[in-house]
């Protein structure tokens, strides 16, 4: 069987571990070629440990490069690169922040320019599958939305010999991360952090019928947990739960969910969902 190759496109360091860490570690352990492209250094992140809050935005970005390297090691992923090179585009901050207007921000990136950089990676890696966010960026962050736009543009354009450099390549499948509302509801009121009382407090999640794929990566739960711990400036891990700077707890899910946006469906389980991303 030809080598399975999959490319994950994420906005900032830590996104890969939070949303897709178990899937990445599972496929890497199974011998698939797992590639990760990160679009910014995460310069606008809110720093959790008091002893690191002195870091300027630029210094934080440099610090998070090291955190990401440790997370990738925990996940067993040895093919990581930053889109256009480290620091090519800056973290845009949350929607409506002044940092959205920085011409160097990823939110302001020229779509074709950014997509051409990703097409170069796609043609080098030749993945059968690309994974990123939906068109709302999972929860509305401008860099997540832009990552979706860039990844989709690259998916469409990588087979086009007139776009970018390198030999054309056509990935077969395109997925967006997804959190079913029923699964999100199961975490309400659990864990050691501040406890949400409803799914609305999380600010993300999609109706269950939008979720096409369920990847059971229980075997990779420890790797995902260690990867989350590596992102110390952004994530607190306590047992089976984690929290970001808002201190709102979430379970560390060993099962991760996706919506297939392009490609033929693979074999379906009894719940009507695919059980993997390769079909």
BELUR-V569336 format. One record per helix or strand of 2 or more residues. SS is the DSSP state (A for helix, B for strand). FROM is the first residue (numbers start at 1). TO is the last residue. If there is no record, write none. Layout:
ss->SS from->FROM to->TO
ss->SS from->FROM to->TO
This chain:
ss->B from->5 to->10
ss->A from->15 to->29
ss->B from->33 to->38
ss->A from->50 to->52
ss->A from->57 to->75
ss->B from->79 to->82
ss->A from->98 to->101
ss->A from->106 to->108
ss->A from->111 to->125
ss->B from->129 to->132
ss->A from->137 to->140
ss->A from->142 to->157
ss->B from->173 to->178
ss->A from->181 to->186
ss->A from->199 to->201
ss->A from->208 to->210
ss->B from->213 to->216
ss->A from->218 to->230
ss->B from->236 to->238
ss->B from->241 to->243
ss->B from->248 to->251
ss->B from->255 to->262
